[in-house]
Every structure is written in structure tokens, then in C-alpha cells.
């Protein structure tokens, strides 16, 4: 068994009708760029009624049709925020929790002790988070998942992972193992996946591999490690 194998991200997505929301962080094979991607999927009309909107260097979800919003509490948030040399990406409003924690001088992991999985029984959707920390032409990154300890949602288990960036390597964490009722929570460590140099090929590879019925939006950012310049791609199914 090759424990250092990098799986094909497109194949992981093509073979899964409902990974839910997903975060990818890694480095391009040429070693020149930091990569992050975030996508959302949905099964209900309320979940599908969303678009990504850029606000400067940050990203927000907004209703596609405001008149059809049923419950905004778990679907409207800022998936991406930036604090100093840190790029934060999450699947919920814990983005703000991490941002406020960094501002107060506490760590990514410590900030997340204030949060737990989403209050949406019977799924108890996990909160997944990532953060890139840039430092002198390179970066490291962290990932976290907060998930229910049991089927009743009586306690929260917290898992954190810390990575040194490696050329051509990334990690992929998503909310669900697959579709189901209730939907089974992601298990194990973030999946080691291959990253490619071309942002358009990378973006289209993810988007075209997501289940057509359930996919909603995708955002990809490549950051040049020498100049700090960011290149972004945004795709919304609702246009």
C-alpha cells in the first residue's frame, strides 16, 4: 500500500454524487502557487438557491432569489476571508470565528473550540475549515473538521491537521462520505490529491466532475508565492 499516493480529485468527485461542501488546499507542481478551492452542493430548494459573490479579496454566499429564501442561518456566510498573511476558507460562519480569533491573538484550532457541527439533525453536518499561512515565499496550511460524536448529536469530536506545502500535492476534505438519509459524515483524514499548474484546467476539472443535479457553486484561487498576486475563478450554476 502506497500511503503517499495522491488520488485524482476528478475521479473522487465523479464517483460521488454528494460529497456536500468541499475544501481543497495545496501547491502547484511547479512550486510557485498556493491553491485553494471551495465548492457547495445542495439537495433542497433552499440550499440550491445560492450564488457565490466576490467582495474584494473575500467571498460571500448570497441568495439567487431572495424571495425564495426559507432559512438563511446555515446557507448565507463568508466562505473566504483574509487576515494578515492568512487565507481562511470554511463551509459556514466559523470563517468569522477564525478571523476574530486570529485578530484576538488565538490560534486557528483554539478559535474553533468555540464551535461545533451544524444543528441540522439528523445529518449534523460537520463544519470543515482550512487556513493557508503565507511565510517568506512559501506556506503551510491547516485543516479541521468538527463532527458529531454519535447519531444523536450529544457531543462534538474535533480533528485538526497541519501540513507543510509540497509541490503537486493537496488535501481534500468534504462534509459527507456520500449521499444518504441521513447523510453520512466524512470519515478519516483529508484525502491526499494531486494539484495541477493550470487554474482553468483545475477549475473545469472540479466543476465538470461534480454531480450535475446537486452542484451549486465553485470558487478557486491561485496565489503566486513570489508576488502575492491572486488569480481567481468563480462558477455559479444559477446565473
Secondary structure, 3 states (H helix, E strand, C coil): CCCCCCECHHHHHHCCCCCCCEEEEEECCCCCEEEEEEEEECCCHHHHCEEEEEECCEEEEEECCHHHCCCCCCCCCCCEEEECCEEEEECCCHHHHHHHHHHCCCCHHHHHCCCCCCCCCCCCCCEEEEEEEEECCEEEEEEEEEEECCCCCCCEEEEEEEEECCECEEEEEECECCCCCCCCECCCCCEEEECCCCHHHHHHHHHHHCCCCCEEEEEEEEEECCCCCEEEEEEECCC
